[in-house]
Amino acid sequence: MPTEVERARDRYLLKLRKVLDVIADVTEVSHVQMELPLRCSFCHKGCGIVKVLVSSNIAGLHICDECISACSKIVNEVNGGDT
Protein backbone atom coordinates (compact mmCIF):
# COMPACT_ATOMS: atom_id res chain seq x y z
CA MET A 1 0.00 0.00 0.00
CA PRO A 2 1.44 3.41 -1.02
CA THR A 3 2.37 5.87 1.69
CA GLU A 4 0.95 9.39 1.86
CA VAL A 5 4.21 10.75 0.43
CA GLU A 6 4.01 8.37 -2.54
CA ARG A 7 0.38 9.33 -3.20
CA ALA A 8 1.30 13.04 -3.04
CA ARG A 9 4.17 12.42 -5.45
CA ASP A 10 1.85 10.60 -7.86
CA ARG A 11 -0.68 13.47 -7.74
CA TYR A 12 2.12 15.95 -8.39
CA LEU A 13 3.44 13.94 -11.35
CA LEU A 14 -0.06 13.69 -12.82
CA LYS A 15 -0.47 17.48 -12.59
CA LEU A 16 2.98 17.95 -14.11
CA ARG A 17 2.07 15.70 -17.05
CA LYS A 18 -1.08 17.79 -17.64
CA VAL A 19 0.96 21.00 -17.62
CA LEU A 20 3.48 19.52 -20.06
CA ASP A 21 0.62 18.46 -22.34
CA VAL A 22 -0.70 22.03 -22.35
CA ILE A 23 2.77 23.36 -23.17
CA ALA A 24 3.02 20.89 -26.05
CA ASP A 25 -0.36 22.06 -27.36
CA VAL A 26 0.70 25.72 -27.17
CA THR A 27 3.94 24.89 -28.98
CA GLU A 28 1.96 23.28 -31.81
CA VAL A 29 -0.21 26.40 -32.06
CA SER A 30 2.86 28.65 -32.27
CA HIS A 31 4.17 26.56 -35.18
CA VAL A 32 0.85 27.09 -36.97
CA GLN A 33 1.09 30.83 -36.30
CA MET A 34 4.55 30.86 -37.89
CA GLU A 35 2.93 29.84 -41.18
CA LEU A 36 0.95 33.09 -41.24
CA PRO A 37 2.40 36.05 -43.20
CA LEU A 38 5.40 37.49 -41.38
CA ARG A 39 5.04 40.93 -39.77
CA CYS A 40 7.31 43.43 -38.10
CA SER A 41 7.11 42.96 -34.33
CA PHE A 42 7.21 46.75 -33.83
CA CYS A 43 4.96 48.38 -36.47
CA HIS A 44 3.08 45.19 -37.49
CA LYS A 45 3.47 45.89 -41.21
CA GLY A 46 3.45 42.73 -43.29
CA CYS A 47 6.39 41.45 -45.31
CA GLY A 48 4.62 42.50 -48.52
CA ILE A 49 4.52 46.15 -47.42
CA VAL A 50 8.09 46.74 -46.23
CA LYS A 51 11.30 46.43 -48.28
CA VAL A 52 13.21 44.26 -45.79
CA LEU A 53 12.06 42.15 -42.85
CA VAL A 54 14.89 40.91 -40.62
CA SER A 55 14.22 37.80 -38.53
CA SER A 56 15.76 37.34 -35.10
CA ASN A 57 17.06 34.08 -33.72
CA ILE A 58 14.03 34.16 -31.39
CA ALA A 59 11.12 32.52 -33.19
CA GLY A 60 8.46 34.91 -34.36
CA LEU A 61 10.31 38.18 -33.79
CA HIS A 62 11.03 40.39 -36.81
CA ILE A 63 11.97 44.01 -37.49
CA CYS A 64 11.46 45.89 -40.76
CA ASP A 65 13.81 48.31 -42.51
CA GLU A 66 11.59 51.27 -41.55
CA CYS A 67 11.76 50.44 -37.83
CA ILE A 68 15.52 49.83 -38.08
CA SER A 69 15.88 53.31 -39.61
CA ALA A 70 13.74 54.87 -36.87
CA CYS A 71 15.77 53.09 -34.18
CA SER A 72 19.02 54.20 -35.79
CA LYS A 73 17.87 57.84 -35.69
CA ILE A 74 16.96 57.51 -32.00
CA VAL A 75 20.35 55.97 -31.16
CA ASN A 76 22.14 58.73 -33.07
CA GLU A 77 20.18 61.41 -31.18
CA VAL A 78 20.97 59.78 -27.84
CA ASN A 79 24.66 59.57 -28.78
CA GLY A 80 24.74 63.23 -29.73
CA GLY A 81 24.80 62.65 -33.47
CA ASP A 82 27.71 60.18 -33.36
CA THR A 83 27.29 57.08 -35.49
C-alpha distances in whole Angstrom, upper triangle without the diagonal:
4,7,10,12,10,10,13,14,13,16,18,18,19,22,23,23,25,27,28,29,31,33,34,35,37,38,39,42,43,44,46,48,49,51,53,56,56,57,58,55,58,61,59,62,61,62,65,66,66,68,65,61,60,56,54,51,48,48,50,52,56,59,62,66,67,64,65,68,68,65,68,70,68,67,71,72,69,71,74,75,74,73
4,7,8,6,6,10,10,10,12,15,15,16,18,20,20,22,24,25,26,28,30,31,32,34,35,37,39,40,41,43,45,46,48,50,53,53,54,55,52,55,57,55,59,58,59,62,63,63,65,62,58,56,52,50,47,45,44,46,49,52,56,59,62,64,61,61,65,64,61,64,67,64,63,67,68,65,67,70,71,70,69
4,5,5,6,9,10,11,12,14,15,17,19,20,21,23,25,26,27,29,30,32,33,35,36,38,40,41,42,44,45,47,49,51,54,54,54,55,52,54,57,56,59,58,59,62,64,63,65,62,58,56,53,50,48,45,45,47,49,52,56,59,62,63,60,61,64,63,61,63,66,63,63,66,67,64,66,69,70,69,68
4,5,5,6,9,10,11,12,14,15,17,18,20,21,23,24,26,27,29,30,32,33,35,36,38,39,41,43,44,45,48,49,52,52,52,53,50,52,55,53,57,56,57,60,62,61,63,60,57,55,51,49,46,43,43,45,47,51,54,57,60,61,58,59,62,61,59,61,64,61,60,64,65,62,63,67,68,67,66
4,5,5,6,9,10,10,12,14,15,16,18,20,21,22,24,26,27,28,30,32,33,35,36,37,39,41,42,43,46,47,50,50,50,51,47,50,53,51,54,54,55,58,60,59,61,58,54,52,48,46,43,41,41,43,44,48,51,55,58,59,56,56,60,59,56,58,61,58,57,61,62,59,60,64,65,64,63
4,5,5,6,9,10,10,12,14,15,16,19,20,21,22,25,26,27,29,30,31,33,35,36,37,39,41,42,44,46,49,49,49,50,47,50,52,51,54,53,54,57,59,58,60,57,53,51,48,45,42,40,40,42,44,47,51,54,57,58,55,56,59,59,56,59,61,59,58,62,62,60,61,65,66,65,63
4,5,5,6,9,10,11,12,14,15,17,19,20,21,23,25,26,27,29,30,32,34,35,37,38,39,41,43,45,48,48,49,49,46,49,51,50,53,52,53,56,58,58,59,57,53,51,47,45,43,40,39,41,43,47,50,54,57,58,55,56,59,58,56,59,61,59,58,62,62,60,61,65,66,65,64
4,5,5,6,9,10,11,12,14,16,17,18,20,21,23,24,26,27,29,31,32,33,35,37,38,39,42,43,46,46,46,47,44,46,49,47,50,50,51,54,55,55,57,54,50,49,45,43,40,38,37,39,41,45,48,51,54,55,52,53,56,55,53,56,58,55,55,59,59,56,58,61,63,62,61
4,5,5,6,9,10,10,12,14,15,16,18,20,21,22,24,26,27,29,30,31,33,35,36,37,40,41,45,44,45,45,42,45,47,46,49,48,49,53,54,53,55,52,48,47,43,40,38,35,35,37,39,43,46,49,52,54,51,51,55,54,51,54,56,54,53,57,58,55,56,60,61,60,59
4,5,5,6,9,10,11,12,14,15,17,19,20,21,23,25,26,27,29,30,32,33,35,36,38,40,44,43,44,45,42,45,47,46,49,48,49,52,53,53,55,52,48,46,43,41,38,35,35,37,39,43,46,49,53,54,51,51,55,54,52,55,57,55,54,58,59,56,58,61,62,61,60
4,5,5,6,9,10,11,13,14,15,17,19,20,21,23,25,26,28,29,31,32,33,35,37,39,42,42,43,43,40,43,46,44,47,46,47,50,52,52,54,51,47,46,42,40,38,35,34,35,38,41,44,48,51,52,49,50,54,53,50,53,56,53,53,57,57,55,57,60,61,60,59
4,5,5,6,9,10,11,12,14,15,17,18,20,21,23,25,26,27,29,31,32,33,36,37,40,40,40,41,38,40,43,41,44,44,45,48,49,49,51,48,44,43,39,37,35,32,31,33,35,39,42,45,48,49,46,47,51,50,47,50,52,50,50,53,54,52,53,57,58,57,55
4,5,5,6,9,10,10,12,14,15,16,18,20,21,23,24,26,27,29,30,32,34,36,39,38,39,40,37,40,43,41,44,43,44,47,48,48,50,47,43,41,38,36,33,30,30,32,34,37,41,44,48,49,46,46,50,49,47,50,52,50,49,53,54,52,53,57,58,57,55
4,5,5,6,9,10,11,13,14,15,17,19,20,21,23,25,26,28,29,31,33,34,38,38,39,40,37,40,42,40,43,42,43,46,48,48,50,47,43,42,38,36,34,31,30,31,34,38,41,44,48,49,46,47,50,50,48,50,53,51,50,54,55,53,55,58,59,58,56
4,5,5,6,9,10,11,13,14,15,17,19,20,21,23,25,26,27,29,31,33,36,36,36,37,34,37,39,37,41,40,41,44,45,45,47,45,41,40,36,34,32,29,28,29,32,35,38,42,45,46,43,44,48,47,45,48,50,48,48,51,52,50,52,55,56,55,54
4,5,5,6,9,10,11,12,14,15,16,19,20,21,23,25,26,27,30,31,34,34,35,35,32,35,38,36,39,38,39,42,44,43,45,42,39,37,33,31,29,26,25,27,29,33,36,40,43,44,41,42,45,45,42,45,48,46,45,49,50,48,49,53,53,53,51
4,5,5,6,9,10,10,12,14,15,17,19,20,21,23,25,26,28,30,33,33,34,35,33,36,38,36,39,38,38,41,43,43,45,42,38,37,33,31,29,26,25,27,29,33,36,40,43,44,42,42,46,45,43,46,49,47,46,50,51,49,51,54,55,54,52
4,5,5,6,9,10,11,13,14,15,17,19,20,22,23,25,27,28,32,32,33,34,31,34,36,34,37,36,37,40,42,42,44,41,37,36,33,31,29,26,25,26,28,32,35,38,42,43,40,41,45,44,42,45,48,46,46,50,50,49,50,54,54,54,52
4,5,5,6,9,10,11,12,14,15,17,19,20,21,23,25,27,30,29,30,31,28,31,33,31,34,34,35,38,39,39,41,39,35,33,30,28,26,23,22,23,25,29,32,36,39,40,37,38,42,41,39,42,44,42,42,46,47,45,47,50,51,50,48
4,5,5,6,9,10,10,12,14,15,17,19,20,21,24,25,28,28,29,30,28,31,33,31,34,33,34,37,38,38,40,37,33,32,28,26,24,21,20,22,24,28,31,34,38,39,37,37,41,40,38,41,44,42,42,45,46,45,46,50,50,49,47
4,5,5,6,9,10,11,13,14,16,17,19,20,22,24,27,27,29,30,28,31,33,31,33,32,33,36,38,38,40,37,33,32,29,27,25,23,21,22,25,28,32,35,38,40,37,38,42,41,40,42,45,43,43,47,48,46,48,51,52,51,49
4,5,5,6,9,10,11,12,14,16,17,19,21,22,25,25,26,28,25,28,30,28,31,30,31,34,35,35,38,35,31,31,27,26,24,21,19,20,23,26,30,33,36,37,35,36,39,39,37,40,42,41,41,45,45,44,46,49,49,49,47
4,5,5,6,9,10,11,13,14,15,17,19,21,24,23,24,25,23,26,28,26,29,28,29,32,33,33,35,33,29,28,24,23,21,18,16,17,20,23,27,30,33,35,32,33,37,36,34,37,40,38,38,42,43,41,43,46,46,46,43
4,5,5,6,9,10,11,13,14,16,18,20,23,23,24,26,24,27,29,27,29,28,28,31,33,33,35,32,29,27,24,23,21,18,16,17,20,24,27,30,34,35,33,34,37,37,36,38,41,40,39,43,44,43,44,48,48,47,45
4,5,5,6,9,10,11,13,15,16,18,21,22,23,25,23,27,28,25,28,26,27,30,32,32,34,32,28,28,24,24,22,19,17,17,20,24,27,30,33,35,33,34,37,37,36,38,41,40,40,43,45,43,45,48,48,48,45
4,5,5,6,9,10,10,12,15,16,19,19,20,22,20,23,25,22,25,24,25,27,29,29,31,29,25,25,21,21,19,16,14,14,17,20,24,27,30,31,29,30,34,33,32,35,37,36,36,40,41,40,42,45,45,44,42
4,5,5,6,9,10,11,13,15,18,18,19,21,19,23,25,22,24,23,23,26,28,28,30,27,24,23,19,18,17,14,11,12,16,19,22,25,29,30,28,29,33,33,31,34,36,35,35,39,40,39,40,44,43,43,40
4,5,5,7,9,10,11,14,17,17,20,22,21,24,26,23,25,23,23,26,28,28,30,28,24,24,20,20,19,16,13,14,17,20,24,26,30,31,29,30,34,34,33,36,38,37,38,41,42,41,43,46,46,45,42
4,5,5,6,9,10,11,15,16,17,20,18,22,23,20,22,20,21,24,25,26,28,26,23,23,19,20,19,16,13,12,16,19,22,24,28,29,27,29,32,32,31,34,36,36,36,39,41,40,42,45,44,44,41
4,5,5,6,9,10,13,13,15,16,15,19,20,17,19,18,19,21,23,23,25,23,19,19,16,16,15,12,9,9,12,15,19,21,25,26,24,25,29,29,28,30,33,32,32,36,37,36,38,41,40,40,38
4,5,5,7,9,13,13,15,17,17,20,22,19,20,18,18,21,23,23,25,23,19,19,15,16,15,13,9,9,13,16,19,21,25,27,25,26,30,30,29,31,34,34,34,37,39,38,39,42,42,41,38
4,5,5,7,11,12,15,18,17,21,22,18,19,17,18,20,22,23,25,23,20,20,17,18,18,16,12,11,15,17,20,22,25,27,26,27,30,31,30,33,35,35,35,38,40,39,41,44,43,43,40
4,5,5,9,9,11,14,14,17,18,15,16,14,15,17,19,20,22,20,17,18,15,16,16,14,11,9,12,14,17,19,22,24,22,24,27,27,27,29,32,31,32,35,36,36,38,41,40,40,37
4,5,8,8,10,13,13,17,18,14,15,13,13,16,18,18,20,18,14,15,12,13,14,12,8,7,10,12,15,17,20,22,21,22,25,26,25,28,30,30,30,33,35,35,36,39,38,38,35
4,7,8,11,15,15,19,19,16,16,13,13,15,18,18,20,18,15,16,14,16,17,15,12,10,13,14,17,18,21,23,23,24,27,28,27,30,32,32,33,36,37,37,39,41,40,40,37
4,6,9,13,14,17,17,13,13,10,11,12,15,16,18,17,14,16,14,17,18,16,13,10,13,13,16,17,20,21,21,22,25,26,26,28,30,31,32,34,36,36,38,40,39,39,36
4,7,10,12,15,14,11,10,7,7,9,11,12,15,14,11,14,13,16,18,17,14,11,12,12,14,14,17,18,18,20,22,23,23,26,28,28,29,32,33,34,35,38,36,36,33
4,7,9,12,12,9,9,6,6,9,11,11,13,11,8,10,9,12,14,14,11,8,9,8,10,10,14,15,15,16,19,20,20,22,25,25,26,28,30,30,32,34,33,33,30
4,6,9,8,5,5,4,6,9,9,9,12,11,8,10,10,12,15,14,12,9,8,7,8,8,12,12,12,14,16,17,17,20,22,22,23,26,27,27,29,31,30,30,28
4,5,6,5,6,7,8,11,10,9,11,10,7,8,9,11,14,13,13,9,7,5,5,6,9,10,8,10,13,13,13,16,18,18,19,22,23,24,25,28,26,27,24
4,6,6,8,10,11,14,14,13,15,13,10,10,10,10,13,12,11,8,6,5,6,8,12,12,9,11,15,14,13,16,18,18,19,22,23,23,25,27,26,27,25
4,6,8,11,13,16,14,12,15,14,11,12,12,13,16,15,15,12,9,8,7,8,11,10,7,10,12,11,11,14,15,15,16,19,20,20,22,24,24,25,23
4,6,9,11,13,11,10,14,13,11,13,14,16,19,18,17,14,12,10,8,8,11,9,7,11,12,11,12,15,16,16,18,20,21,21,24,26,25,26,24
4,6,9,11,10,10,14,13,11,13,13,15,18,17,16,12,11,9,9,9,12,11,10,13,15,14,15,18,20,19,21,24,24,25,27,29,28,29,27
4,7,8,6,7,11,11,10,12,14,16,19,19,17,14,13,10,9,8,11,10,10,13,15,14,16,18,20,20,22,24,25,26,28,30,28,29,27
4,5,5,7,10,10,9,12,13,16,19,18,16,13,13,10,10,9,12,12,13,15,17,17,18,21,22,23,25,27,28,29,31,33,31,31,29
4,5,6,8,7,6,10,11,14,17,17,16,13,13,10,10,8,10,12,13,14,16,17,19,20,22,23,25,26,28,29,31,32,30,31,28
4,6,8,9,9,13,15,18,21,21,19,17,16,14,13,11,12,13,15,17,18,19,21,22,24,26,27,28,30,32,33,34,32,33,30
4,7,9,10,13,16,19,22,22,21,18,17,14,13,10,11,11,13,15,16,17,19,20,21,23,25,26,27,29,31,32,30,31,28
4,6,7,11,13,16,20,20,20,17,15,12,10,6,7,7,10,11,12,14,16,17,18,20,22,23,24,26,27,29,26,27,24
4,7,10,13,17,20,21,21,18,17,13,11,8,7,8,11,12,12,14,16,17,18,20,22,22,24,26,27,28,26,26,23
4,6,10,13,16,18,17,16,14,10,8,6,5,8,10,10,11,14,15,15,18,19,20,21,24,25,26,27,25,25,22
4,6,10,13,14,14,12,10,6,6,4,6,9,10,10,12,14,14,16,18,19,20,22,24,25,26,28,26,26,23
4,7,10,11,12,11,9,5,5,6,8,11,10,9,12,15,14,15,18,19,19,21,23,24,24,27,25,24,21
4,7,8,8,8,6,4,7,9,11,14,13,12,16,17,16,17,21,21,21,23,25,25,26,29,27,27,23
4,5,7,8,6,6,8,11,13,16,14,13,17,18,16,17,21,20,20,22,25,24,25,28,27,26,23
4,6,9,8,9,12,15,17,20,18,16,20,21,19,20,24,23,22,25,28,27,27,30,30,28,25
4,6,6,9,12,15,18,20,18,17,21,21,19,21,24,24,23,26,28,27,28,31,31,29,27
4,6,9,12,15,19,21,19,19,22,23,21,23,26,26,25,28,30,29,31,34,33,32,29
4,7,10,13,17,18,16,17,21,21,20,22,25,24,24,28,29,29,30,33,32,32,29
4,7,10,14,15,13,13,17,17,16,18,21,21,21,24,25,25,26,29,28,28,25
4,7,10,12,10,11,14,15,14,16,19,19,19,22,24,24,25,28,26,26,23
4,7,8,6,7,10,11,10,13,15,15,16,18,20,21,22,24,23,23,20
4,5,5,6,9,10,11,12,14,16,17,18,20,21,22,24,23,23,20
4,6,5,6,9,10,10,12,14,15,16,18,20,21,22,20,20,18
4,5,5,6,9,10,11,13,14,15,17,19,20,21,19,20,18
4,5,5,6,8,10,11,12,14,15,16,18,20,18,19,17
4,5,5,6,9,10,10,12,14,15,16,18,16,17,14
4,5,5,6,9,10,11,12,14,15,17,14,15,13
4,5,5,6,9,10,11,13,14,16,14,15,14
4,5,5,6,9,10,11,12,14,13,14,12
4,5,5,6,9,10,10,12,11,11,9
4,5,5,6,9,10,11,9,10,9
4,5,5,6,9,10,9,11,11
4,5,5,6,9,8,9,8
4,5,5,6,5,6,6
4,5,5,5,8,9
4,5,7,9,10
4,6,6,8
4,6,9
4,6
4
